[in-house]
Amino acid sequence: MDYLEISVTVWTDEAERAAGVLLGAGFAGVVMGEQRFDDLAEPWIEEPGRPAGPMPERPAEVTLRVYEARTEAPPAVDDASSSPEAEVETVARIRGALGGLGHRISTRVIAEESWAESWKRFWDVQHVGDHLVIKPSWKEYTASAGDLVIELDPKQAFGTGTHATTRLCLQALERLVRPGDGVFDVGCGSGILAIAAVRLQAGRAAGVDTDPVAVAAARENADHNGVADRLDFAVGTASNLAGRADIVVANILAEILIELAADLAALAGRDLILSGIIDRKAPEVRAAFAAQGLALAEELREDGWVAQHFRRA
Ligand SMILES: C[S@@+](CC[C@H](N)C(=O)[O-])C[C@H]1O[C@@H](n2cnc3c(N)ncnc32)[C@H](O)[C@@H]1O
């Protein structure tokens, strides 16, 4: 099967809103690409809607990517999903949903085989916190004493450990997991956080994700790391989890975290780690969870992203 990749370039401060719109438009996941720093050698080009003035010092734009599966068969006359017209329609639908957001939209078709390859080019062994090592399954790595190596193939799911939002959660888990803890991972993606939690000696972890592709990848990764007997992954969201876990971790976007605030707070027995929050949204998320009776213990920051750790009093 081939995939249509639709890339939407937005200003950094609009990224989260645009990602929310794309999720709302029916895409199961949004890949938030590396932020592009403006090349200092290039003049700062004013674009419509941007204030005039000196070139900003912080990252200016970020590319969001969404994917749509195309049918395997060659395009048939009545097969709207694989025709060029369908691509035009998809772009028009996205443009309409985004309103004024996004100043560049482009598409390309990716064959399934090269899809996997494009991940592989950008992803190397990641060291996170004091002990965690996230190793792509196709890379060689010789573990040092004290390393907790997690071998991952995210397939099409989010969660390689390269994104700041994931790294902040991993750092928090490394400090907070106690032996035997129960953990819920809401928006599990590749399963990276739940797998890390059990490697950090949690007793069990359960992960949910609205994207079935992510859940399949998470299950495979759990198997591959030899921890499948302590992990459960299912399609769903916070309301599909029952009871309480010592630790709840959710790396989703601020808007979705706020929407899920009551459910997430109800699930958290001791610690709640929230991530995927762009800096300026942090107060809104903090307020939404304070209203659920949770006290903010700490905020962690990296690359304009914030993770919040709440502790039940
Ligand atoms: C930023 S990724 C995080 C993946 C992984 N946990 C990590 O930290 O790298 C967010 C994930 O949340 C999922 N998601 C989005 N909205 C959701 C919701 N309402 N409930 C559960 N999962 C959701 C997406 O499909 C995506 O896999």
The ligand as an SDF file (V2000), in Angstrom:
LIG
                    3D

 27 29  0  0  0  0  0  0  0  0999 V2000
    2.4270   12.7750   20.7070 C   0  0  0  0  0  0  0  0  0  0  0  0
    1.9280   11.1240   20.4470 S   0  0  0  0  0  0  0  0  0  0  0  0
    2.6680   10.3480   21.8910 C   0  0  0  0  0  0  0  0  0  0  0  0
    3.1880    8.9730   21.6230 C   0  0  0  0  0  0  0  0  0  0  0  0
    4.0240    8.3920   22.7430 C   0  0  0  0  0  0  0  0  0  0  0  0
    3.2290    8.2180   23.9460 N   0  0  0  0  0  0  0  0  0  0  0  0
    5.2080    9.2890   23.0470 C   0  0  0  0  0  0  0  0  0  0  0  0
    5.2440    9.8590   24.1430 O   0  0  0  0  0  0  0  0  0  0  0  0
    6.0930    9.4260   22.1940 O   0  0  0  0  0  0  0  0  0  0  0  0
    0.2070   11.2600   20.8770 C   0  0  0  0  0  0  0  0  0  0  0  0
   -0.5810    9.9950   20.6450 C   0  0  0  0  0  0  0  0  0  0  0  0
   -1.8660   10.2160   21.2010 O   0  0  0  0  0  0  0  0  0  0  0  0
   -2.8510    9.6330   20.3680 C   0  0  0  0  0  0  0  0  0  0  0  0
   -4.1150   10.3420   20.6490 N   0  0  0  0  0  0  0  0  0  0  0  0
   -4.5800   11.5070   20.1440 C   0  0  0  0  0  0  0  0  0  0  0  0
   -5.7480   11.8400   20.7300 N   0  0  0  0  0  0  0  0  0  0  0  0
   -6.0240   10.8670   21.6330 C   0  0  0  0  0  0  0  0  0  0  0  0
   -7.0840   10.6450   22.5710 C   0  0  0  0  0  0  0  0  0  0  0  0
   -8.1070   11.5010   22.6880 N   0  0  0  0  0  0  0  0  0  0  0  0
   -7.0390    9.5330   23.3490 N   0  0  0  0  0  0  0  0  0  0  0  0
   -6.0180    8.6560   23.2360 C   0  0  0  0  0  0  0  0  0  0  0  0
   -4.9950    8.8030   22.3700 N   0  0  0  0  0  0  0  0  0  0  0  0
   -4.9860    9.8950   21.5830 C   0  0  0  0  0  0  0  0  0  0  0  0
   -2.2990    9.7980   18.9560 C   0  0  0  0  0  0  0  0  0  0  0  0
   -2.8310    8.8390   18.0780 O   0  0  0  0  0  0  0  0  0  0  0  0
   -0.7910    9.6210   19.2000 C   0  0  0  0  0  0  0  0  0  0  0  0
   -0.3860    8.2780   18.9960 O   0  0  0  0  0  0  0  0  0  0  0  0
  1  2  1  0
  2  3  1  0
  2 10  1  0
  3  4  1  0
  4  5  1  0
  5  6  1  0
  5  7  1  0
  7  8  2  0
  7  9  1  0
 10 11  1  0
 11 12  1  0
 11 26  1  0
 12 13  1  0
 13 14  1  0
 13 24  1  0
 14 15  1  0
 14 23  1  0
 15 16  2  0
 16 17  1  0
 17 18  1  0
 17 23  2  0
 18 19  1  0
 18 20  2  0
 20 21  1  0
 21 22  2  0
 22 23  1  0
 24 25  1  0
 24 26  1  0
 26 27  1  0
M  CHG  2   2   1   9  -1
M  END
$$$$
